[in-house]
């Protein structure tokens, strides 16, 4: 895929705000909606070997759904986004009574970083400069503190599983300039991502990795790697669901850890 945040005090205030989903969340199983980024007609970025982003998104979403079903989230579902607008995707999550929404994507870079190579007889674009996952939240989401908590939990488990974040979306160039609020976990604010800001529930967009990076593309298409990533994301989902089912977030919320720099 190709915000200014006023400062640490406001981030702390945001996190301390609390975001109960209501007592009804305690009495029903946690439901997770998985949005497959893009669509067959608008397939998103193109990998270093000419594979559409949507293919990667759909594959990882299916692995994640299978994993969280095995974990007991029997009502988790993939949003059938065929022919849907982005606003309709978040509306579909609401209609499915979802408690959490995660949108699955795979990443690219700005055109200035792309080079050409020939693979399987065709010319493609690639950049091996950047690699890693990233997580995005919107402060316009009505559950913005819970969205950040959700992103932090997923990011922590991705780190624990050996995945690393990319920080290139914070670069001060045209098309980037995203506000990086958690350097260690690779979490950004991107207020106007439509699926995130229009969702009625805590929502996170996950860029699983950079598919124009030739080595990373191979990893992202590897079934074992997909399973490891799905397990890490599922662990973050489980933790966030446990918090939501208690009716509120902890009195001492997770504080963004930007790390050095």
C-alpha positions, 0 to 999 in steps of 0.5 A, a space after each residue: 500500500 502505498 497525522 500529525 500527533 501532538 506529542 507524548 502527552 496526547 498519546 498517553 491521554 489517548 491510551 488512558 481514555 478507556 474503550 469499553 465495548 459494553 457489557 454485551 461483549 462479556 456474554 458472547 464469544 469474541 468475533 473477529 472479522 478479517 478483511 482481505 485487502 484489495 480485490 481481484 479487479 483492484 489487486 493492489 501492489 505487484 510483487 517482484 515476480 509479477 504476482 498481485 498483492 491480492 493473491 498474497 492477502 487472500 492466502 494469509 487471510 485464509 491461513 489466519 482464519 483457519 488458525 483462529 478457528 482452531 483456537 476456538 474463535 468459531 464465528 470468525 469470518 472473512 469479509 466477502 468483499 467482492 464488489 464492496 466499497 471500502 466503507 461497505 467492508 467495515 459495515 460488513 464487519 458490523 453486520 457480522 457483529 465483529 468485536 475486532 477487525 484486521 485488514 490483511 495487506 502486503 507492502 510495496 515501496 515508492 517508485 523512486 526505489 524500484 529497479 527492473 529485472 527479468 524473471 521468467 522471461 518478463 521484466 518486473 520491478 523490485 526493491 531489496 532495500 526494505 523488508 518487514 511488516 508494519 501496523 496501522 491504526 486510525 485515530 478517527 476510529 471510535 475505538 482508537 485506544 483499543 485499536 492501538 492496544 490491538 496493534 501493540 499486542 499483534 506487534 509484540 507477538 510478531 517480534 516474539 516470533 522473529 519478524 521485524 518491522 519496516 520503518 520506511 513509511 516514516 520517511 519524509 518523502 512524497 507518498 510516505 510521511 506516516 507518523 511512527 508512534 511505536 518504532 519497536 513494534 512498527 506501528 503507525 498512525 494513518 488516520 484516513 485509511 477508510 476501513 480503519 476509520 469507518 469501523 465501529 470496532 477496534 481495527 488494525 491494518 497489517 502489512 505482512 511484508 514487502 513483496 517487491 523485495 525479492 527475498 521477502 517475496 519468497 518468504 511471504 509465499 512460503 506456507 511455513 512462514 505464513 503459518 508462523 505469522 498467522 500464529 503470531 497474529 492469532 496470539 495478539 487477537 486472543 489477548 485483545 479479545 480477552 481484554 475486550 471480554 472483561 469489558 474494558 482495557 487495563 487501568 495501566 495501558 500499554 505505553 508506546 515504545 519507540 525505541 532508539 532514534 
